[in-house]
Amino acid sequence: MDAQPAEGPRHEIVIEDGDDDVTIAQGKVVESEFASMAVRLDTEGNSVRLRIEDLRTGRVRHLDALELESIVWLGDGHLTQLLDPSHDRWRG
C-alpha cells in the first residue's frame, strides 16, 4: 500500500477588493516557496500577541513583544540556525 502524504489543514481564502494581501479566517497570509503562514494580532490574552499559524501543519505559536524584540536582536548566526530545517523540523 502506498502511503499518501498527509494534507495540511484547509482554510477558506478570501482576496479583498483593492487589497493585494491574501486573507484567511485566521489572518493575513505570508508565504514563500518554502512556507505558508497566517499572521494576526491576538487580543484574547493579558496583552496583545502576534499569532502565527503554519498553514501546512496547523501548528500555532503566539509571540509577545519581548519575544518579537528578541528575534529582531538575534545575531545572524543564531537566526541562520533557527532557519535550518534539519535542526528541528526534519528529525526522524
Summary of the structure (lengths in Angstrom):
residues: 92
radius of gyration: 15.8
end to end distance: 21.3
largest distance: 49.3
contacts: 168
relative contact order: 0.12
helix: 23%
strand: 30%
